[in-house]
Amino acid sequence: MPASPPRPTPPASAGARPGGAPADLAAVRAVITGMYGAYTTGERARVDSFLDPDATIWDSATADLLCGKAELDRVRDGRPTDGTGPAEAGLSVHDDVIDVFADLAVARYWLRVDFRDGPPESVRNTAVLRRDGSERGWLIVHLHEDVQEAAGTGER
């Protein structure tokens, strides 16, 4: 009986966790960290430069799925500006897992939100990005924020 031919090894990208080229992984991470960097300095236009104008967002501040920039701006405009809300001191991305599927990337990460007064908040996030094809590189087309531990409560 002849031996069975060896089975071909599937390419690494055939699985659910392909990883990605180091340059792509770094570029996707730069979009995520750049967006939060712009947020902490109050640069709304720069935050928007990382988002597709039609992006969908599950924002931690609202139960509604936000569809596009106009709906995101409505939520932003409803946030306290008189100092009555929590004062954020910094945001940091950690424990990120990024995979690239050709012109689509999925980033999963934790966001630590530090406040001037009080304990930090832990937010679990997933971002879906598409390769833009321009000098911008990658844009976020979907962002899901999920507060796991609200500041000062020890609760979700």
C-alpha positions as CSV (number, residue, x, y, z in Angstrom):
1,M,0.0,0.0,0.0
2,P,1.5,3.3,-1.0
3,A,2.0,6.0,1.6
4,S,-0.5,8.9,1.7
5,P,0.8,12.1,0.3
6,P,1.6,14.7,3.0
7,R,-1.1,17.1,3.8
8,P,-0.4,20.7,2.8
9,T,0.2,23.1,5.6
10,P,-2.5,25.8,5.6
11,P,-1.1,29.3,5.4
12,A,-0.8,31.2,8.7
13,S,-3.5,33.7,7.5
14,A,-6.1,31.0,7.2
15,G,-6.8,30.9,10.9
16,A,-8.7,33.2,13.2
17,R,-5.4,34.6,14.5
18,P,-3.1,35.5,11.7
19,G,-1.1,38.2,13.5
20,G,0.3,40.5,10.8
21,A,3.4,42.1,9.4
22,P,5.2,44.1,12.0
23,A,4.7,47.4,10.1
24,D,0.9,46.8,9.9
25,L,0.7,45.9,13.6
26,A,2.6,49.0,14.5
27,A,0.5,51.2,12.2
28,V,-2.8,49.8,13.7
29,R,-1.5,50.3,17.3
30,A,-0.4,53.9,16.3
31,V,-4.0,54.6,15.2
32,I,-5.4,53.4,18.5
33,T,-2.9,55.2,20.7
34,G,-2.9,58.3,18.5
35,M,-6.7,58.5,18.9
36,Y,-6.5,58.4,22.7
37,G,-3.6,60.8,22.7
38,A,-5.7,63.3,20.8
39,Y,-8.6,62.7,23.1
40,T,-6.6,63.5,26.2
41,T,-5.4,66.8,24.7
42,G,-9.0,67.8,23.6
43,E,-8.2,67.6,19.9
44,R,-11.6,66.5,18.5
45,A,-10.5,67.0,14.8
46,R,-7.5,64.9,15.4
47,V,-9.5,62.2,17.1
48,D,-11.8,62.2,14.1
49,S,-8.9,61.8,11.7
50,F,-8.5,58.3,13.1
51,L,-12.2,57.4,12.5
52,D,-14.0,56.6,9.3
53,P,-16.8,59.3,9.1
54,D,-19.4,56.5,9.0
55,A,-17.8,54.5,11.9
56,T,-20.1,52.7,14.3
57,I,-19.3,53.1,18.0
58,W,-20.6,51.4,21.2
59,D,-19.5,54.3,23.4
60,S,-19.2,53.6,27.1
61,A,-21.3,56.8,27.8
62,T,-24.5,55.7,26.0
63,A,-26.5,52.5,25.4
64,D,-27.2,53.4,21.8
65,L,-25.1,52.3,18.8
66,L,-23.7,55.5,17.3
67,C,-23.7,55.5,13.5
68,G,-21.4,58.1,12.0
69,K,-19.8,61.4,13.1
70,A,-23.0,63.3,13.6
71,E,-24.3,60.8,16.2
72,L,-20.9,60.7,17.9
73,D,-20.8,64.6,18.0
74,R,-24.3,64.5,19.7
75,V,-22.9,62.3,22.5
76,R,-19.8,64.4,22.8
77,D,-21.7,67.6,23.0
78,G,-23.8,66.2,25.8
79,R,-20.8,65.5,28.0
80,P,-20.2,68.0,30.9
81,T,-17.9,70.8,30.2
82,D,-18.3,72.8,33.4
83,G,-16.0,70.5,35.5
84,T,-18.9,68.6,37.1
85,G,-17.9,65.3,35.4
86,P,-14.9,63.1,36.3
87,A,-11.6,64.8,35.4
88,E,-9.5,62.3,33.3
89,A,-5.8,62.5,33.9
90,G,-4.7,60.0,31.3
91,L,-5.5,57.0,29.1
92,S,-3.2,54.1,28.4
93,V,-3.6,51.1,26.1
94,H,-2.3,47.8,27.3
95,D,-2.5,44.1,26.7
96,D,-3.4,44.7,23.0
97,V,-3.9,41.8,20.6
98,I,-3.9,42.8,16.9
99,D,-4.6,40.7,13.8
100,V,-4.5,41.8,10.2
101,F,-6.6,40.2,7.5
102,A,-5.4,41.8,4.3
103,D,-7.1,45.3,4.4
104,L,-9.0,44.6,7.7
105,A,-7.6,44.6,11.2
106,V,-9.1,43.7,14.5
107,A,-7.5,45.2,17.7
108,R,-8.5,44.0,21.1
109,Y,-7.1,45.9,24.1
110,W,-7.6,47.2,27.6
111,L,-7.8,50.9,28.2
112,R,-6.9,52.3,31.6
113,V,-8.6,55.6,32.4
114,D,-6.8,57.5,35.2
115,F,-8.7,60.3,37.0
116,R,-7.3,63.3,38.8
117,D,-9.4,62.3,41.9
118,G,-10.2,58.6,42.5
119,P,-9.2,55.2,41.3
120,P,-8.8,54.2,37.6
121,E,-11.4,52.7,35.4
122,S,-10.8,49.6,33.2
123,V,-12.3,49.5,29.8
124,R,-12.3,46.5,27.5
125,N,-12.2,47.5,23.8
126,T,-12.4,46.1,20.3
127,A,-11.7,48.1,17.3
128,V,-12.1,47.1,13.6
129,L,-10.0,49.0,11.2
130,R,-9.8,49.1,7.4
131,R,-6.8,50.0,5.3
132,D,-7.6,53.4,3.8
133,G,-5.4,53.2,0.7
134,S,-4.2,56.8,1.3
135,E,-1.4,58.2,3.3
136,R,-3.7,57.9,6.4
137,G,-3.2,54.2,6.3
138,W,-5.8,52.7,8.7
139,L,-9.2,54.1,9.9
140,I,-11.4,52.8,12.6
141,V,-14.7,51.6,11.2
142,H,-16.1,50.2,14.5
143,L,-15.2,50.7,18.1
144,H,-16.7,48.9,21.1
145,E,-16.1,50.1,24.6
146,D,-17.1,48.0,27.5
147,V,-16.4,49.3,31.1
148,Q,-15.3,46.4,33.2
149,E,-14.7,48.3,36.4
150,A,-16.1,51.7,36.8
151,A,-14.0,54.2,38.7
152,G,-14.4,54.0,42.4
153,T,-17.2,51.4,42.4
154,G,-15.4,48.0,42.0
155,E,-18.4,47.2,39.7
156,R,-19.1,46.9,36.0
